[in-house]
């Protein structure tokens, strides 16, 4: 599995955790993301749209080699989306580490 796919899987997981904690009252359904091991993740309509947008942006990145988005000098997200990614990553990273997912600590810090 390549680095881009791993990064997108982490984003899908983090968005799933964030959505479950913040949008539990909304109807949440599985979303076809064409990423391995993400079929059980459920999202509300808003989080699903955001995740599709973020995946599309990552896959269309014109830079070679593609840096991780937080280290990129060219930010291609619409206004507000970059802050949303930060909010999702900040909340979900802490929540998953508290649950014992120490393997994500590297991704969360770097």
N, C-alpha and C positions, 0 to 999 in steps of 0.2 A: 504494500500500500504506500502510495506516495505522500509527501508532506502536505500537499494541498488537501487531499482527501481526509487526512488525519485532522487538520485544522477545521475543516468543514464539519466533521463528525463531532468535534469538541464544541463547536458553535451550536450545532443541533442539540446536543446534550444540555448545554448551559441554558439554551432558550427553553427547552422542555422543563428544566428545574425551575426557572424563573416563572414561566407561565403557570405551572402547577401551584406555586406559592402565591402569586399575585392575581391570577385570573381563574381561581377555582370555581367561581360562580358562573363563568361563561361555559358554553358548550365547547368541549375540547374533543378533537377528532384526530386520528392519524393522518399524516400528510405524506404523499409519495415524494421523496426527496432524491431518489436515485443515489443514495449513499448507503454503504453497507452498515448493517447493525443499527439502523435507525427506525425500523418499521414499527416498533412498539412505542415510540415517542408520540405524545399527543399535544396539540396546540390549539389555542383559541384562534379565531379568524385573523385577528390583528397580529398575533405572534407568528402565525403561519405566513402571512403576507410579508412581514418583516424578514423572516428567515429566507424566504424565496428571493427577496431582493438582495440580501446579503450574500447568498450563494451565487446569484447571477453576477454581482459586482466582483466577487473574488475570482470567478472563472473567466471574466473578461479583463482581468488585470493586464495592462499592456507591458508591464515591467518584466524583465528577464534577467536574473531569476526573480521570482515573485517573493517579496519580503512578507513577513506577517503584517497584517494591517496596522497593528499598533506601532510598528517601527517604520511605516511607510511615510515618505515625504509628500507624496501625491495622494490626497484623500479624495476618493471618488464617490463617497456617500452623499446623499442629499443632506441639506441642513437638518440637524436633529437626529439623524440616524447614527452618527458617530457617538453622540452622547448616549443613545439608547444601547448601543453595543457595550459601552463602558459600564452602564448601569447593570445590564444583564450579566456581564462577566464578573463584575465586582460582587454582586449578590450570590450568583451560582457558584463561583469559585470558593468562596468562604463556606457556603452550605455543604458542598461536596467534600471539602477537606474535613469539615467537622464530622461528616459521616464516615470518614476513614478512607477516602479516595486520595491517598497521598501521591498516587501516580500523576494526578493533575496538578500537583504543586509546581512542577517545573513549568507547565504551560501557563499557569496563573501568574507566576513571578516573571517569566521571561516571554 
